[in-house]
Amino acid sequence: MSLHGAVTPPPSKSQAHRLIICAALAQGRSIIKNIAFSQDIRATLSCISALGASWTERESGVIAVEGIGGKEYTGALPHLDCGESGSTLRFFIPIALAVAGGAEFTGRGRLMQRPQQPYFDLFDRMGIKYQQKDDTLKVEGRLRAGEYRLPGNVSSQFFTGLLFALPLLEGESKILPTTALESEDYIRMTVQAMAAAGLGVEELSEGGYTVCGQSYRPMEVSVEADWSQAGFWYAARNLGSDVEIQGMNEHSLQGDRRIAEFAALLSQEGNMEIDVSQCPDLVPPLAAMAALRKGDCRICGAARLRIKESDRLSAVTAALNAMGARVEELPDALLIRGVNRLKGGAVIDCCNDHRIAMMCAVAATCAPGGETLLKGAECVRKSYPDFWQVYRELGGDLDVLDLGE
């Protein structure tokens, strides 16, 4: 089975999060076009509502956001349900401190197990109270302008959260990495979104960022197509499907735009190494491509994947090996020895991880000899709600057993 046809990947979830938050912090009404209502984006929309902003869908994929501007939040600490979105949780922790003096955060799946220590270390120094119990995190206090030092090798999301919040304070603040900064392109996407809302952020030559107290302004913007999700269609193409990928911004700041370069590299024979420290979300489609080629591929710089929706290094290894691949799991990498063919008949647990489900769907196009059964395949709703519909439209042989439809 192979896929055929043209496909436009969904709007960038990473960019949409950022634009929605900037609109929510602005004074007045913003228009954001090309929104896909994935579970993660709905979580962010729920959180801006909890802080006093409002939004309406004007037409398909177009929302109007009425921001809170300089309005002071009053009342009890707000409750923010972040679903399973790590971006939503980490972005809103400092925002809630700046806007409302704190909040109570909840989530599902593995979300509340994901590390927040860089924030906690800052809060200890600043006297901000925090308590994490079961699936609830409560933070209470006020941010103040100043110097913020935090590690750069855990997640760029901590930097983004502070970048959003610090302009709401009077005075100048600096955010400085204490270790090499990974996924820096995501921070540049944050700065780009803030610029669309009229804010200036200075990038320091020695690393880090300076931001002063400023006001967010309303805007009218459109969300780009998602290079991260495009990765699965690049994988399908490398594996022999005739898929035309449309609507991509070749000059995007999305770090996952590297997928085009990596796919070209993996279409060649021979041993190679690919460093994904700046784009770890690409590992599942890269692994699918590497599984069916002549040569070994080491995908390195991927330790952070152990704290995603699943332990993604382990989940990728288990899923692809069940389909006949030769994948070795290393502490921060995957070593994939290419094989000539995969095999059908595997039963795979998607581990509630949207990227594992999509990786397996693409790999299944090259797995003859029986059906590949994906348990929990509805998890694609987290980021790509209509993935299975698109897959079927491209000729994918799909039987829906129970996707909650």
N, C-alpha and C positions, 0 to 999 in steps of 0.2 A: 504494500500500500504506500502510495506517495501522495503528497498534497500538491494542489495546482491552483494558481490564481493570485490575484493581487490582495494585499492586506495592508491596512493602515493601523499601526499599533495604537492602543488607547492613550489618552492624555497622561502626561507625566504626573504620577502620584507625588513625587518629591517636589515638583514645582507647584502643584496645586496646593499642597499643605502650606507652603510658604506664602503664596499669594493670598490665600484665605485668611491667614493670620494677620498679614499686613493690612488687609482690608478691615478686619475686625478691630484693629487698633487705631484706625483712622477716624477723623471727624467727618462724617458724611457718608454718602452712598457710593459704593464701588460696584463695577460690573465686571464679572469674571466669566469668560467664555470658554467653551470646550472643557467642561467638567464631567468626569465620570464618577458616578456615585458608588465607588467601591466601599467596602466596609471600613477601611482606614480613613477615607475621606469623610465618610459619615461620622466617624469618631471625632475628627477635628471640627466639623460643623456643630456637633453636639457640644463640644467644649467652648466654642466661641459663644454659643447661646447661653451656656451656664455662667459666663462672665458678663452677660448683658448685651452682647451684640445680637443681631437678628439677620436672617437671610431668607430669601424666597427664590424659587425657581421660576424665572420669567418665561422661558421656553426651554425646549429640550437642550440640556447641557449648558444653559446660561443662568447664572445666579446673580442676584443683587444682594450685597452685604451692607447693612447699616451698622457702621462702626461705633465704638464707645468713645472714641476721641479721648478727651481729658477727663471724662466723667469718672468720679470716684465711686468705686463699688462699695455698697453699704449692706449690712446684714450679716448673717452667719457665714462662715466659710463656705464657699461654693463646693458642690460635688461634681467632679469631672470624671466621666466614664470614658476611658481611652480605648476600650475594646481590646484589640490585640496589636495596636499600633505603637511601636516603640518611638517613632518620630513624634507622635502626638503627645505621649507622656513626657518625653525629655524636653520638647519645645515648651510645653505649658507649665512645667514646674517653676522656672524663674519668672515667666509671664504672670502667673497667678500671684507670686510673691510681690511683684511690682504693682499689679492692678488691684488685688484684693487682700493683700496681707497674708496670702496662703490659700490652701485648698485641700480637699480630701480627694485623692485619686484612687480609682479602682480600674481593674482590667481583667482580662480573661486569658486562658491558655497559659503560656510561659511568660507573659508580659511582666508581671510583677516580680518575677525571678531574675529579670535582666538587671545587670548592675547599674546602680546609681551612685556609686562611691565617689566619683569626682565631684558631684554636687554635695554629697554629705561632708566631704572634707572641707569644702568651702563654707558650708553652713556651720560647721564646728568653729571655724575661725571667726565667723560673723555673728554668732549667737542666735542663729535661726534654728528653731525647734523642728525636729522631724521625728516621726515614729512610723515604722513599717511593721505591720502585723497581718499575717496571712496575705490576702490579696488587696490590702488597703494601705496606702501611704498618705500620711497627713504631714503637711509642712505648714509652718506658721511663723511669720516675721516679715521684715521688710528688707529688701535689697538696698544697698547704698552704693553710690558711685565710688570707684576706686580701682584697684588692680586685682585682677582675677587670674590666678595661675592654675592650670589643670593639664593633665596628661593628654597628649594628642593621639595616642595609639589605642584608645579604648573606643571612642566613637566621636565623630565630628558633630553629632547631634547635641552634645553638651555646649559646644561653641555656638551653634545656631540658637539654642534656647537663650543664652546670655545676650547674643547680638540682638535678638528681638526685644528683650526686656530692658536693657541698659539705656536706650534712648528715652525711655519713659521717666528716667531719673534726672535730677538736676546735677550738672557737673560732668566732668570727663572721666571715662573709664577705659581701662586697657584689659584685653584678654590675651594672655600669653601662654603658649604651649610649653610644658616642661620636658616633653619628649617630641620626637619627630611626628609631625602632623600627618595623619592618614586620611584618605577620602576628602582631601582639601577642596576638590571641585564642588562638593556639596555645600561647603561654606561659601564658595563663590556664588553658587545659586542663591543662597540666602542674601548675600550682599546685593545681587542683581534684583531680587524681589523687593528689598528695602529701597533700592534706588528708584524703582517704579512708583513707590509710595513717597518719594521725595526726600529720602534720608541719605546722608552721606556717611560712609564708613571708610576709615583710612587703614590701608594694609601696611604694616610696618616692614621695613627692609630687613630687620633682624628676625622677622616672624611675629605673628600675632596681629591684633587689630585694636584701633582706637576709635571710640564712639563717644559723642557728646549728647547732651540732652536735646531732643528734637521732637517735632510733631509729625506723626504719620498723616499723609494726605490721601484722599480718595483717588481712585484710578480706574481706568478701563483697560483690561488686559485679556490676553488669550493664552491658554495653557498649551505648551508644545506636546507633540507626541513623545512617548516614553521610550528612550533608548534601552532601558533595562528590559522592558517587555519585548522590544524588537529582537532581543537576543535569542528568544526561542524560535523566531521565524528565520533568523540567520542560521541557527542550528539545523532547522528543517532543510534549509537550502543546501547546507554543507553535506547533509545526509542523503541528498539525492532528490529532494522535492523541488518542483518548479514554482517557487514562491517569489513574487515581486513585492518588495517592501517599499511602501509609499509614505509620503507625508513627513519625512524626517528632516529636522533642521541640522544640516551638516556643520553649522557653526555653533551648535548648542554648547552651553557650559556643563551639561550633564556629563559626569565622568564616565558613564556607561556607554557613551558614544564610541569608546574604544572597541566595542564589540565588532565593528566593521573591520578594523585592523586585525584583531585577533582571529576572526573567522577566515580572513585571507591567509593568515599564517598557518592555521590548522588545516587548510586545504592542501598544504604541501606535505611531502613525506619527510621522515627523519625525526630524530630526537630533538626536543626543545623544552624550554622552561618559560612559563608565563607568570609574571608577578601581578597579582590582583589586589595588592594592598590599597590601591586607590579606587578599586571598583569591585569589591567582594561579591556583590549581588550577581555578578556575571558567572560565578562558578558553575551553577547547574547547567546552563546551556553550553558553556565551554567544555564541561565534562562529557556531555552527550556527544559533542563533536569529536573530542579526543578519543572516545571509546572506539570509534570505527575509522581508524586510519592506520597507515603503516608508520610505526615508530612509537616511541615513548614520549609522554608529555607530563611534566611536573608542574602543577598549578600551585604556586607558593604565595606566601603573604596572606594567608586566609584564616588565621587563628580566630578572628572575631566571628567567624561563621558558627562557632560553637554556641553562641548566645543569641541566635536568631529564633525564629518561630520553632525551629527544631535545632538539634545539634547538626547543622547542615553538612558538615564534613562526613559525619557518620551516616546521615540519611542518604546522601548522594551515593556513598560507597555501597550501602546495603541495596539500594534500589537498582543501580546499574549492574552490580554483580549478580543480582537475581535474574537479570535479563541476559546474562552471559558475558558481561564485560569483565575486564581484569583491572580492578581499581584497588589500590593499596592506600589505606588511610594513615596519614602521618600526623604528628602533633599540630602542625600549622599548614599542612599541604595535602595534596592528593597526587599520587603517582599512578598514571593511567597508561597501561600498555595496550596499544591498539590491537583489536581483533578484526577478523574478516567479516563476522556476522554476529548479530544478536539473536535471541530466540524468544518466541512467544510462549505463553503459558504461565508466566510469572504472576504471582499474587503479591502486590506491593502495598505497604502501608505508607500513605503520603505524609504521615507524621504531622498532620494539620499544618502543612507548609505548602503554600501556594506555588512556590518555585519548584518544589519536588514534583508536584502533580504535573506542571507544565513540561518539565524536563522529561518525565516518563512518557507523556503523550507524544512528544516529538520523537523520542527514541523508539517508541512502539511502531512508528512507520517503517522501521528497519528490523522488525522482530517477527519474522514469519513463523508459522508452525503452531499457531494457537493464539487465543485472545490474551491480552495483558489486562489483568484486573487491578484497578486502582481503588483502594479503599480510602474513603474520605476525600474524594476528588472535588467535592463542592468547596474546598478551601480556596480555590482560585478566586472566589468572591472577594477575598481580602484586597486584591489589587487589580484583577482583570475579570470583572463579573461576567462578560459575555465570551470568555475564552472558548468554552466548549461549543457555543454557537458558531463562532468563527472557524474553529477546527472542523466542524461538520460541513460548513459552507465551502471549505477548501478541499473537501472530498475525504475527510477523515472518517474512518469507519468506527462509529461511536454508538454504543448501546448504553443508555442511561438507566442504571438500575435503581439508584436512589440519590438524586442530587437535590432533593427537597423541592423539585419543580412542581 
